[in-house]
Amino acid sequence: MILITGAAGNLGNAVIENLLKQISPQKIAGLYRDANKARAFTKEGINVRVGDYSDKSSIEKAMVNVDKLLLITSNDENALTGHKNVIDAAKAAGVKHIYYTGGALNKNVKQSKLGLLTDAYITTENYIIDSGLTYTIFQNGLYSEIIPFFIGYDAINTGINFPAGEGKATFAKRTEMAEAIARSILSEGHNNKIYLTTGLPTYSFADIAQMLSELSNKTVSYYSPGPKEFEAQLREYGVAEGDIWFSSLFAAIIKNNEYDITASDLEQLLGRKPTDLKTYLKETFIN
Ligand SMILES: NC(=O)c1ccc[n+]([C@@H]2O[C@H](COP(=O)([O-])OP(=O)(O)OC[C@H]3O[C@@H](n4cnc5c(N)ncnc54)[C@H](OP(=O)(O)O)[C@@H]3O)[C@@H](O)[C@H]2O)c1
C-alpha cells in the first residue's frame, strides 16, 4: 500500500491522479485531515485514512499495511514536530520507503530568510536521512502555479507588484512535479536519492514581466515595493493575514536568491523536458 499525505492538497491530489493511471486504487491510500475532502477519491476506491501530523495516534493508525509513504511537507508553525511524528510512526510500522517533498534551496545563501521553513525543509530532510529508513527526497523548486497567486491573473493589465527585487528563482509546474514523484514511487533505482526537481533556468520577476510583455504585446511593468509597503497594500485589498504572511515570506526568500538553483533531475524523472516557464505563462495568462 502506498500512503500519500496531504492528499486533499494540490500536490498530493495530483500524485494520486498519476498513480491511479498505473495501479489499482486498492493499492493507494490518502491521508486527509478532513474525511469530507476525500469524497472524490473515495468514489475511485482508494483507501481513506484520517489523521493530522500533530496527532500521533491518528498517524500511527494511518500507517497500517503501508509499504511506501509520501510525506508532503506542511508549512505550518509546528511543521517539524508533525513531520517527526510521521517519520517515527513510519519507522515503527515497518514502512519500507519514505518519499519526501522538500525545497530546492540554494545553499550558497549566507543569511537565509527561510525562517520557519528551515525546519519544515532542511531539518526534516536530515531527520529522514538519520532515521535509517530508505528515502527519496524531492527538493522541489517553486511551483509555476504559484506565480498567479503572487501577481494576480490580470498581471498583464495591472503590471507586477511584488517585493522580490531582482532575485531569481526556479519554477516548474506542480502537476509535472507530481507526475515525476508518482513515476519514482512506482519505479526502481531511487533508494536514498535526493533530487532537485526544478525548472531550468532561473528567472526574476523582471524576467517574468518581460515574458508577459512579449506574449501579450503590451508593456507589463514590474515594481518591487518595500516589504512594509507591500503588506499595507495587501491589507488594503482585504487579503487574509495568512496569505499576506505567505506572499511576503516567499518574496523575501526569492529576493534573497534562495531558490536560485537548477538541475536536470525533473527532466530525467519525467522522461521529457518539463514545460518551460514562458509556455506556462502563455497557457495561464494569455489563453
Ligand atoms: N514549492 C512551492 O512553490 C510551494 C509553494 C507553496 C507551498 N509549498 C509546500 O508544498 C506543500 C504541498 O503543496 P500543495 O500545493 O499541495 O499545498 P496545499 O494544497 O496547501 O496542500 C497541503 C496539504 O497538506 C496537508 N497538511 C498540512 N498540514 C497538515 C497536518 N498537520 N496534518 C495533515 N495534513 C496536513 C493539508 O491538509 P488540509 O487539506 O486539511 O489543509 C493539505 O492537504 C505545502 O504544504 C507547502 O509546504 C511549496
The ligand as a Gaussian input file, in Angstrom:
#p B3LYP/6-31G(d) Opt

LIG

0 1
 N        7.345000      24.759000      -3.968000
 C        6.408000      25.690000      -3.843000
 O        6.252000      26.616000      -4.672000
 C        5.499000      25.648000      -2.672000
 C        4.534000      26.625000      -2.556000
 C        3.644000      26.531000      -1.516000
 C        3.751000      25.509000      -0.609000
 N        4.697000      24.573000      -0.748000
 C        4.810000      23.433000       0.189000
 O        4.461000      22.258000      -0.537000
 C        3.402000      21.571000       0.137000
 C        2.485000      20.929000      -0.876000
 O        1.998000      21.925000      -1.781000
 P        0.466000      21.980000      -2.158000
 O        0.335000      22.960000      -3.249000
 O       -0.082000      20.625000      -2.341000
 O       -0.136000      22.612000      -0.826000
 P       -1.647000      22.516000      -0.332000
 O       -2.568000      22.463000      -1.483000
 O       -1.817000      23.588000       0.678000
 O       -1.700000      21.108000       0.391000
 C       -1.048000      20.832000       1.588000
 C       -1.697000      19.593000       2.169000
 O       -1.013000      19.241000       3.371000
 C       -1.985000      18.941000       4.350000
 N       -1.461000      19.229000       5.672000
 C       -0.882000      20.375000       6.102000
 N       -0.588000      20.274000       7.412000
 C       -1.004000      19.047000       7.794000
 C       -1.016000      18.371000       9.040000
 N       -0.539000      18.944000      10.150000
 N       -1.527000      17.124000       9.076000
 C       -2.035000      16.530000       7.969000
 N       -2.064000      17.126000       6.762000
 C       -1.559000      18.379000       6.688000
 C       -3.164000      19.848000       4.030000
 O       -4.328000      19.324000       4.624000
 P       -5.751000      20.081000       4.516000
 O       -6.272000      19.752000       3.147000
 O       -6.538000      19.512000       5.597000
 O       -5.469000      21.559000       4.690000
 C       -3.174000      19.814000       2.522000
 O       -3.924000      18.738000       2.050000
 C        2.732000      22.627000       1.006000
 O        2.153000      22.039000       2.134000
 C        3.886000      23.543000       1.356000
 O        4.575000      23.073000       2.499000
 C        5.563000      24.609000      -1.768000

